[in-house]
Amino acid sequence: IFMWADAKIRARRRYKQILKKGGKPRLSKIYNEIIKRDKNDLGRKIAPLKPAVNSVLLDTTYLDIEQSFNVIKNIISD
């Protein structure tokens, strides 16, 4: 299973996590760090981040953790 979500949504999720822990995050900084990390992960020469040919693709952009878990559980049990 290859999971991904839109970078803006991932940044908002991370922003909320940091706030919850009492931090003082900057959404724009978090977003830029995610974009940079994704670019590095996708473009590296050795083991670039990409789905395997036979993987199931799961976009979790609009799914919460429970919904994502249930989708994965259904994929596995089929």
ZADO-1210 file (C-alpha; in nm, 4 decimals, padded with zeros to 6 digits):
<atoms>
<atom x="00.0000" y="00.0000" z="00.0000" code="ILE" pos="1"/>
<atom x="00.1429" y="00.3345" z="-00.1041" code="PHE" pos="2"/>
<atom x="-00.0148" y="00.6201" z="00.0897" code="MET" pos="3"/>
<atom x="00.0121" y="00.9899" z="00.0196" code="TRP" pos="4"/>
<atom x="-00.1758" y="01.3133" z="00.0835" code="ALA" pos="5"/>
<atom x="-00.1695" y="01.6634" z="-00.0585" code="ASP" pos="6"/>
<atom x="00.1216" y="01.8677" z="00.0815" code="ALA" pos="7"/>
<atom x="-00.1053" y="02.1515" z="00.1981" code="LYS" pos="8"/>
<atom x="-00.3206" y="01.9089" z="00.3950" code="ILE" pos="9"/>
<atom x="-00.0137" y="01.7373" z="00.5422" code="ARG" pos="10"/>
<atom x="00.1226" y="02.0764" z="00.6467" code="ALA" pos="11"/>
<atom x="-00.2047" y="02.1640" z="00.8210" code="ARG" pos="12"/>
<atom x="-00.2031" y="01.8286" z="01.0011" code="ARG" pos="13"/>
<atom x="00.1539" y="01.8825" z="01.1209" code="ARG" pos="14"/>
<atom x="00.0715" y="02.2410" z="01.2212" code="TYR" pos="15"/>
<atom x="-00.2136" y="02.1150" z="01.4415" code="LYS" pos="16"/>
<atom x="00.0115" y="01.8469" z="01.5968" code="GLN" pos="17"/>
<atom x="00.2710" y="02.1053" z="01.6946" code="ILE" pos="18"/>
<atom x="00.0066" y="02.3432" z="01.8325" code="LEU" pos="19"/>
<atom x="-00.1409" y="02.0625" z="02.0405" code="LYS" pos="20"/>
<atom x="00.2007" y="02.0028" z="02.1970" code="LYS" pos="21"/>
<atom x="00.2282" y="02.3704" z="02.2889" code="GLY" pos="22"/>
<atom x="00.4560" y="02.4727" z="02.0055" code="GLY" pos="23"/>
<atom x="00.4367" y="02.7875" z="01.7971" code="LYS" pos="24"/>
<atom x="00.4466" y="02.6563" z="01.4402" code="PRO" pos="25"/>
<atom x="00.4473" y="02.8572" z="01.1193" code="ARG" pos="26"/>
<atom x="00.2300" y="02.6946" z="00.8550" code="LEU" pos="27"/>
<atom x="00.4300" y="02.8368" z="00.5640" code="SER" pos="28"/>
<atom x="00.7564" y="02.6994" z="00.7065" code="LYS" pos="29"/>
<atom x="00.6048" y="02.3555" z="00.7618" code="ILE" pos="30"/>
<atom x="00.4615" y="02.3526" z="00.4086" code="TYR" pos="31"/>
<atom x="00.7949" y="02.4530" z="00.2546" code="ASN" pos="32"/>
<atom x="00.9769" y="02.1830" z="00.4532" code="GLU" pos="33"/>
<atom x="00.7306" y="01.9189" z="00.3316" code="ILE" pos="34"/>
<atom x="00.7704" y="02.0309" z="-00.0304" code="ILE" pos="35"/>
<atom x="01.1503" y="02.0209" z="00.0028" code="LYS" pos="36"/>
<atom x="01.1467" y="01.6760" z="00.1661" code="ARG" pos="37"/>
<atom x="00.9099" y="01.5375" z="-00.0990" code="ASP" pos="38"/>
<atom x="01.1296" y="01.6730" z="-00.3785" code="LYS" pos="39"/>
<atom x="01.4377" y="01.5143" z="-00.2191" code="ASN" pos="40"/>
<atom x="01.2615" y="01.1825" z="-00.1574" code="ASP" pos="41"/>
<atom x="01.1231" y="01.1602" z="-00.5105" code="LEU" pos="42"/>
<atom x="01.4436" y="01.2707" z="-00.6820" code="GLY" pos="43"/>
<atom x="01.7142" y="01.0770" z="-00.5019" code="ARG" pos="44"/>
<atom x="01.9171" y="00.8405" z="-00.7185" code="LYS" pos="45"/>
<atom x="01.9180" y="00.5503" z="-00.4745" code="ILE" pos="46"/>
<atom x="01.5771" y="00.4199" z="-00.3643" code="ALA" pos="47"/>
<atom x="01.3597" y="00.7120" z="-00.4770" code="PRO" pos="48"/>
<atom x="01.0204" y="00.7288" z="-00.3117" code="LEU" pos="49"/>
<atom x="00.7739" y="00.5803" z="-00.5576" code="LYS" pos="50"/>
<atom x="00.5035" y="00.3149" z="-00.5438" code="PRO" pos="51"/>
<atom x="00.5861" y="-00.0418" z="-00.6366" code="ALA" pos="52"/>
<atom x="00.4326" y="-00.1570" z="-00.9635" code="VAL" pos="53"/>
<atom x="00.1857" y="-00.3849" z="-00.7878" code="ASN" pos="54"/>
<atom x="00.1019" y="-00.1574" z="-00.4935" code="SER" pos="55"/>
<atom x="-00.2419" y="-00.0265" z="-00.4051" code="VAL" pos="56"/>
<atom x="-00.2459" y="00.3534" z="-00.4122" code="LEU" pos="57"/>
<atom x="-00.4244" y="00.5262" z="-00.1252" code="LEU" pos="58"/>
<atom x="-00.4798" y="00.9026" z="-00.1254" code="ASP" pos="59"/>
<atom x="-00.5439" y="01.0020" z="00.2362" code="THR" pos="60"/>
<atom x="-00.5858" y="01.3727" z="00.1659" code="THR" pos="61"/>
<atom x="-00.9473" y="01.3798" z="00.2784" code="TYR" pos="62"/>
<atom x="-00.9398" y="01.0830" z="00.5159" code="LEU" pos="63"/>
<atom x="-00.8787" y="01.1006" z="00.8884" code="ASP" pos="64"/>
<atom x="-00.6713" y="00.8364" z="01.0627" code="ILE" pos="65"/>
<atom x="-00.9690" y="00.6133" z="01.1415" code="GLU" pos="66"/>
<atom x="-01.0962" y="00.6264" z="00.7842" code="GLN" pos="67"/>
<atom x="-00.7484" y="00.5493" z="00.6524" code="SER" pos="68"/>
<atom x="-00.7194" y="00.2539" z="00.8891" code="PHE" pos="69"/>
<atom x="-01.0558" y="00.1174" z="00.7765" code="ASN" pos="70"/>
<atom x="-00.9627" y="00.1455" z="00.4089" code="VAL" pos="71"/>
<atom x="-00.6351" y="-00.0375" z="00.4721" code="ILE" pos="72"/>
<atom x="-00.8131" y="-00.3030" z="00.6772" code="LYS" pos="73"/>
<atom x="-01.0565" y="-00.3581" z="00.3880" code="ASN" pos="74"/>
<atom x="-00.7725" y="-00.3801" z="00.1361" code="ILE" pos="75"/>
<atom x="-00.5926" y="-00.6385" z="00.3470" code="ILE" pos="76"/>
<atom x="-00.8999" y="-00.8499" z="00.4140" code="SER" pos="77"/>
<atom x="-01.0019" y="-00.8721" z="00.0452" code="ASP" pos="78"/>
</atoms>
